[in-house]
Amino acid sequence: MSKRSSYRRSAGGRLRPSEYLPIWTAEHSKTANLVFVALLQKLGVTDIRSYFQKLRIPITASVALCSWYGASTNGATGLVIGAVLGLAGPAAGIWLGVIVIGAALLFAIYVLWWMAILYVLGWLLFR
């Protein structure tokens, strides 16, 4: 009997870029969402009521800005849609910030690894 190897080869023996490039995966999304929830808890937001109490000034500004923009582009319908979207504006801004920072960190780590690899190769080849 032959023993099965635990080493997996890619389909067709080809290299798949997703194995070596920094691709945003579901695990990254889960981590970003956990950071978002932890950040909201750090701000004192644990439920809907505390969201409106703790973030009332950013919510007011967001509702005013979104409803003004909605009213200027789509009239009364835009006013209502803008006001509703403005209620979630601060939470959406925090979530987007966490996602952007996470993606930037992932990219920075990737670039730093390549810089280290190229530095070592240059040091080995040209010393």
One Martini backbone bead per residue (centre of mass of N, CA, C, O) as a GRO file, in nm:
protein
  127
    1MET     BB    1   0.097   0.036   0.020
    2SER     BB    2   0.033   0.360  -0.021
    3LYS     BB    3   0.119   0.668   0.084
    4ARG     BB    4  -0.029   0.955   0.157
    5SER     BB    5   0.015   1.272   0.088
    6SER     BB    6  -0.007   1.594   0.246
    7TYR     BB    7   0.071   1.707  -0.016
    8ARG     BB    8  -0.045   1.966  -0.220
    9ARG     BB    9  -0.138   2.010  -0.540
   10SER     BB   10  -0.201   2.180  -0.789
   11ALA     BB   11  -0.372   2.225  -1.056
   12GLY     BB   12  -0.160   2.098  -1.295
   13GLY     BB   13   0.108   2.215  -1.139
   14ARG     BB   14   0.029   2.499  -1.090
   15LEU     BB   15   0.044   2.816  -0.997
   16ARG     BB   16  -0.129   3.001  -0.753
   17PRO     BB   17  -0.163   3.327  -0.671
   18SER     BB   18  -0.348   3.296  -0.409
   19GLU     BB   19  -0.107   3.160  -0.240
   20TYR     BB   20   0.097   3.443  -0.258
   21LEU     BB   21  -0.110   3.657  -0.246
   22PRO     BB   22  -0.284   3.928  -0.105
   23ILE     BB   23  -0.587   3.804  -0.018
   24TRP     BB   24  -0.904   3.872   0.057
   25THR     BB   25  -1.072   3.710   0.310
   26ALA     BB   26  -1.293   3.586   0.534
   27GLU     BB   27  -1.100   3.619   0.775
   28HIS     BB   28  -1.057   3.921   0.742
   29SER     BB   29  -1.354   4.000   0.779
   30LYS     BB   30  -1.390   3.885   1.062
   31THR     BB   31  -1.171   4.056   1.193
   32ALA     BB   32  -1.286   4.334   1.117
   33ASN     BB   33  -1.557   4.294   1.267
   34LEU     BB   34  -1.433   4.255   1.549
   35VAL     BB   35  -1.297   4.531   1.558
   36PHE     BB   36  -1.554   4.697   1.524
   37VAL     BB   37  -1.698   4.596   1.779
   38ALA     BB   38  -1.470   4.678   1.977
   39LEU     BB   39  -1.479   4.980   1.906
   40LEU     BB   40  -1.771   5.031   1.990
   41GLN     BB   41  -1.731   4.937   2.283
   42LYS     BB   42  -1.515   5.151   2.349
   43LEU     BB   43  -1.735   5.386   2.291
   44GLY     BB   44  -2.017   5.253   2.427
   45VAL     BB   45  -2.143   5.060   2.207
   46THR     BB   46  -2.413   4.801   2.246
   47ASP     BB   47  -2.662   4.949   2.117
   48ILE     BB   48  -2.895   5.146   1.980
   49ARG     BB   49  -2.925   5.346   2.211
   50SER     BB   50  -2.616   5.400   2.253
   51TYR     BB   51  -2.564   5.499   1.969
   52PHE     BB   52  -2.749   5.760   1.993
   53GLN     BB   53  -2.605   5.874   2.249
   54LYS     BB   54  -2.289   5.872   2.176
   55LEU     BB   55  -2.349   5.964   1.844
   56ARG     BB   56  -2.524   6.234   1.801
   57ILE     BB   57  -2.341   6.432   1.647
   58PRO     BB   58  -2.260   6.259   1.398
   59ILE     BB   59  -2.552   6.191   1.321
   60THR     BB   60  -2.652   6.477   1.271
   61ALA     BB   61  -2.447   6.548   1.053
   62SER     BB   62  -2.515   6.311   0.862
   63VAL     BB   63  -2.813   6.372   0.819
   64ALA     BB   64  -2.779   6.657   0.709
   65LEU     BB   65  -2.593   6.589   0.469
   66CYS     BB   66  -2.762   6.363   0.332
   67SER     BB   67  -3.030   6.520   0.305
   68TRP     BB   68  -2.920   6.753   0.140
   69TYR     BB   69  -2.817   6.585  -0.097
   70GLY     BB   70  -3.083   6.436  -0.160
   71ALA     BB   71  -3.254   6.695  -0.209
   72SER     BB   72  -3.068   6.815  -0.443
   73THR     BB   73  -3.115   6.550  -0.636
   74ASN     BB   74  -3.433   6.410  -0.536
   75GLY     BB   75  -3.574   6.554  -0.323
   76ALA     BB   76  -3.788   6.409  -0.106
   77THR     BB   77  -3.673   6.127  -0.145
   78GLY     BB   78  -3.377   6.207  -0.084
   79LEU     BB   79  -3.429   6.311   0.199
   80VAL     BB   80  -3.518   6.044   0.326
   81ILE     BB   81  -3.282   5.863   0.238
   82GLY     BB   82  -3.060   6.041   0.362
   83ALA     BB   83  -3.158   6.025   0.655
   84VAL     BB   84  -3.138   5.718   0.686
   85LEU     BB   85  -2.836   5.695   0.603
   86GLY     BB   86  -2.733   5.894   0.827
   87LEU     BB   87  -2.776   5.706   1.073
   88ALA     BB   88  -2.531   5.503   0.961
   89GLY     BB   89  -2.273   5.672   0.906
   90PRO     BB   90  -2.077   5.633   1.150
   91ALA     BB   91  -2.063   5.322   1.133
   92ALA     BB   92  -1.970   5.311   0.838
   93GLY     BB   93  -1.708   5.473   0.880
   94ILE     BB   94  -1.575   5.283   1.081
   95TRP     BB   95  -1.584   5.027   0.907
   96LEU     BB   96  -1.425   5.142   0.666
   97GLY     BB   97  -1.170   5.209   0.826
   98VAL     BB   98  -1.104   4.919   0.909
   99ILE     BB   99  -1.080   4.803   0.623
  100VAL     BB  100  -0.859   4.993   0.514
  101ILE     BB  101  -0.646   4.933   0.731
  102GLY     BB  102  -0.633   4.627   0.682
  103ALA     BB  103  -0.546   4.643   0.384
  104ALA     BB  104  -0.290   4.812   0.434
  105LEU     BB  105  -0.150   4.606   0.617
  106LEU     BB  106  -0.142   4.373   0.417
  107PHE     BB  107   0.024   4.527   0.204
  108ALA     BB  108   0.265   4.607   0.384
  109ILE     BB  109   0.357   4.322   0.450
  110TYR     BB  110   0.409   4.235   0.162
  111VAL     BB  111   0.621   4.452   0.093
  112LEU     BB  112   0.820   4.388   0.325
  113TRP     BB  113   0.886   4.102   0.238
  114TRP     BB  114   1.001   4.178  -0.039
  115MET     BB  115   1.221   4.361   0.066
  116ALA     BB  116   1.368   4.144   0.231
  117ILE     BB  117   1.425   3.947   0.002
  118LEU     BB  118   1.580   4.146  -0.184
  119TYR     BB  119   1.798   4.220   0.019
  120VAL     BB  120   1.915   3.938   0.063
  121LEU     BB  121   1.980   3.881  -0.232
  122GLY     BB  122   2.166   4.125  -0.272
  123TRP     BB  123   2.364   4.050  -0.047
  124LEU     BB  124   2.446   3.769  -0.164
  125LEU     BB  125   2.527   3.866  -0.466
  126PHE     BB  126   2.675   4.179  -0.384
  127ARG     BB  127   2.922   4.148  -0.155
   0.00000   0.00000   0.00000
